[in-house]
Amino acid sequence: MMQVYWEKLGILGPVYRLLGAGLSNQDISKQLNVTDLMIDSCVAWLMVFLNYSNRPDLVVRAASSVAQGT
């Protein structure tokens, strides 16, 4: 299976977990010490990959996953 750019950077998991914790994109970028644009792009990719049309629905799914420990 081919890795996407975000997987190669190892950033998808941390971004997803921090989304589930309710952090804004700007807060996530500060915590991970990356640019706001990188986080914006990563969140957009997650939304497309997971088939969500808005950020709040993605956050709910991420929060549920974080609560379940997955």
N, C-alpha and C positions, 0 to 999 in steps of 0.2 A: 504494500500500500504506500502510495506516495505521500510524504509529509508536506503539509502546507507551510508557508513561511512562518506563521505564528507558532506552529508546533516546533519548528526548528529552533525558534528563539526560546522555547520553553515558557511562553507567556500566557498561553490559553488557560491553563489551570488556575494560576494565580488571579488572572483577570476575572474568570468565572466565579471563583470563591469570593473575591472582593465585591463583585456585583451582588452576589447573594447576601453579603453582609450589609448591603445598602449604601455603599460608597458611590459617590459621583465619579464620572470619568476623570475629572480633574484631581480628585483625592486619590484615585487609583494610580494615576500617572505619578503623583508625588511619592506615594508609598513604594512604587516599583522603580522609581527613578528613571522614567522614560518620558517621552514627549506626550502632550495631550493628543496630538494627531495620531500617534501610534495607538493609543488606547481607543480613540474614536474609531479608527480603522478596524481594530481588533473586535470591538463590540459590534460594529456593523457586520463583520464577517460571521461572528457568532449568531447574529440575528438571521442572516441568510442561511447559514448552515443548519440551524435548528428550526428554521421556518417560522420565525416570529416577525410580525410586522411593526411591533413597537417595543421600546425598551422596557416599559413596566412589566409586560408579560414575560420578557426574558429574565428580569430581576426576580419575579415570582418563582419561575422555574429554578433559577440558580439558588435562591434562598431555600427552596424545598430540597434541592440536592445537597446543599451544605448541611441542612438540618438532619438529613438522613445519613450523612457521612460519606456520600458518594462523589 
